[in-house]
């Protein structure tokens, strides 16, 4: 595998980052994962906008322009002969003096790598368990993909231990907020409900695409706090993520959830190019 590292394309075994890099030491970094299909980065501009916003929130300099990042991504795909993959872009503050202060750190470290895309499942089904850790309401860092994802890591570990596919994270008010690696939705009639970003939710790129799709499908979008009971009483529940699209959730803890044909309609609609889905951003 060829990896992009600080302006160069190197073999994976030779791609080395300092043990004093602040991304490694403190999670002082941001990242994006982008779905690549037929050699194109889906929703590239939306991912890049979120990436740049996250960098700005943390005060991280982005050493390459959007056009340069797009060109490097295309070159990386060509170098690896991959046209179906997950592209990860990571930006850290780089090496700095010991301690939390970012003063004197740099230059920034930029890595782009490719990873296998999930196996294609026409109608994936998830069984979900509720994690013990809670997400803080109103946390501004929840709005970015920082390198510190310990709550999500530990939540997913609980799901793995329980033999589940994913973990549901509640926030500190007891509301259902998100999955460890995706956004949460439920269906009630023609209404599609999802927690607001203020609930401690990442503004997922696929979440945004679903919110845009719903009115075109004569579905009403509602962003409001969800109780776990809302999921149990819903007509259907699903998650969204960059790597898997729309995934139906069929069980929560020990309860079997209702299933709605709306989920399948959204899965099919999301598979069709619209807006800038296939735009590479060059």
ZIKA-V936915 format. One record per residue. RES is the residue in one small letter. OMEGA is omega as a letter, one per 20 degrees, with the letter a starting at -180 (* if undefined). D_LAST is the distance of its C-alpha to the last C-alpha in Angstrom with 2 decimals. Layout:
# ZIKA-V936915
res: (RES;RES)
omega: (OMEGA;OMEGA)
d_last: (D_LAST;D_LAST)
This chain:
# ZIKA-V936915
res: (x;x;x;x;x;x;x;x;x;x;x;x;x;x;x;x;x;x;x;x;x;x;x;x;x;x;x;x;x;x;x;x;x;x;x;x;x;x;x;x;x;x;x;x;x;x;x;x;x;x;x;x;x;x;x;x;x;x;x;x;x;x;x;x;x;x;x;x;x;x;x;x;x;x;x;x;x;x;x;x;x;x;x;x;x;x;x;x;x;x;x;x;x;x;x;x;x;x;x;x;x;x;x;x;x;x;x;x;x;x;x;x;x;x;x;x;x;x;x;x;x;x;x;x;x;x;x;x;x;x;x;x;x;x;x;x;x;x;x;x;x;x;x;x;x;x;x;x;x;x;x;x;x;x;x;x;x;x;x;x;x;x;x;x;x;x;x;x;x;x;x;x;x;x;x;x;x;x;x;x;x;x;x;x;x;x;x;x;x;x;x;x;x;x;x;x;x;x;x;x;x;x;x;x;x;x;x;x;x;x;x;x;x;x;x;x;x;x;x;x;x;x;x;x;x;x;x;x;x;x;x;x;x;x;x;x;x;x;x;x;x;x;x;x;x;x;x;x;x;x;x;x;x;x;x;x;x;x;x;x;x;x;x;x;x;x;x;x;x;x;x;x;x;x;x;x;x;x;x;x;x;x)
omega: (r;a;r;r;r;r;a;r;a;r;a;a;a;a;a;r;a;r;r;r;a;r;r;a;a;a;a;a;r;r;r;r;a;r;r;r;a;r;a;r;a;r;a;a;r;r;a;r;r;r;a;r;r;r;a;r;a;a;a;r;r;a;a;r;r;r;r;r;r;a;r;r;r;r;r;r;a;a;a;a;a;r;r;a;r;r;r;r;a;r;r;a;r;a;r;r;r;r;a;a;r;a;r;a;r;i;a;r;r;r;r;a;r;a;a;r;r;r;a;r;a;a;a;a;r;r;a;r;r;a;a;r;a;r;r;r;r;a;a;a;r;a;a;r;r;r;r;a;a;r;a;r;a;r;r;r;r;r;r;a;a;a;r;a;a;r;r;r;r;r;a;r;r;r;r;a;a;r;a;r;r;r;a;r;r;a;r;a;r;r;r;a;r;r;r;a;a;r;a;a;r;r;a;r;r;r;a;r;r;r;r;a;a;r;r;a;r;r;r;r;r;r;a;r;r;r;r;r;r;r;a;a;a;r;r;a;r;r;r;r;r;a;a;a;r;a;r;r;a;r;r;a;a;a;r;a;r;a;a;r;r;r;r;r;r;r;a;a;a;r;a;r;r;a;a;a;a;a;a;r;r;*)
d_last: (24.01;21.60;20.36;17.96;20.26;19.78;17.63;19.52;19.58;23.13;25.38;25.93;29.55;28.65;26.10;28.38;28.16;31.20;33.83;33.82;30.19;30.37;28.05;30.78;33.68;32.85;29.69;28.24;24.63;21.89;19.88;17.62;17.98;15.31;16.45;14.96;16.28;16.19;13.63;11.06;10.77;12.66;12.25;9.52;9.40;13.15;13.63;11.74;13.84;16.90;16.24;16.08;19.06;21.00;20.50;21.76;24.72;25.76;25.15;22.90;20.84;17.21;17.09;13.35;10.76;7.99;5.56;8.48;8.99;5.93;7.11;10.55;10.38;9.58;12.32;14.57;14.55;15.45;18.04;19.70;19.59;18.63;17.04;18.89;19.04;18.69;16.24;17.83;16.51;19.53;20.09;23.72;25.64;26.91;30.51;33.01;36.77;38.64;38.77;36.64;35.91;32.35;33.79;33.21;30.55;27.55;25.37;23.02;22.44;19.04;19.17;16.89;18.98;19.18;22.09;23.73;22.88;26.03;28.34;27.82;30.51;30.83;32.71;32.59;35.46;35.89;39.13;38.71;41.05;41.26;40.54;43.03;40.63;39.58;36.47;37.20;36.81;34.69;33.26;30.20;28.97;28.85;25.82;23.62;23.07;25.17;26.54;29.94;30.42;34.13;35.24;32.81;33.78;37.45;37.10;35.51;38.31;40.83;39.26;39.40;43.02;43.88;42.37;39.90;36.26;35.07;36.50;36.82;36.65;38.86;38.59;41.54;42.82;43.10;40.34;38.10;34.71;32.34;32.21;31.68;28.19;27.48;28.26;31.52;32.51;35.80;36.93;40.03;40.61;37.72;36.63;33.81;34.45;32.43;33.27;31.90;29.66;32.77;34.46;32.57;29.63;26.02;23.62;22.29;19.00;20.96;23.80;21.77;20.76;24.49;25.55;23.47;24.80;28.43;29.27;27.93;30.39;33.19;33.21;33.97;31.92;34.09;33.06;36.33;38.01;39.06;42.26;42.64;45.25;42.65;40.92;44.30;45.19;41.86;41.41;38.46;36.27;32.79;30.06;26.28;23.92;20.42;21.97;24.65;23.77;27.11;30.22;33.74;36.20;39.68;41.81;42.11;44.61;47.60;46.85;45.46;43.04;43.01;40.30;38.67;37.18;34.56;32.84;32.54;31.26;28.48;27.64;27.42;25.44;22.85;22.35;21.24;17.64;17.59;15.59;12.05;13.47;11.50;8.12;5.73;3.82;0.00)
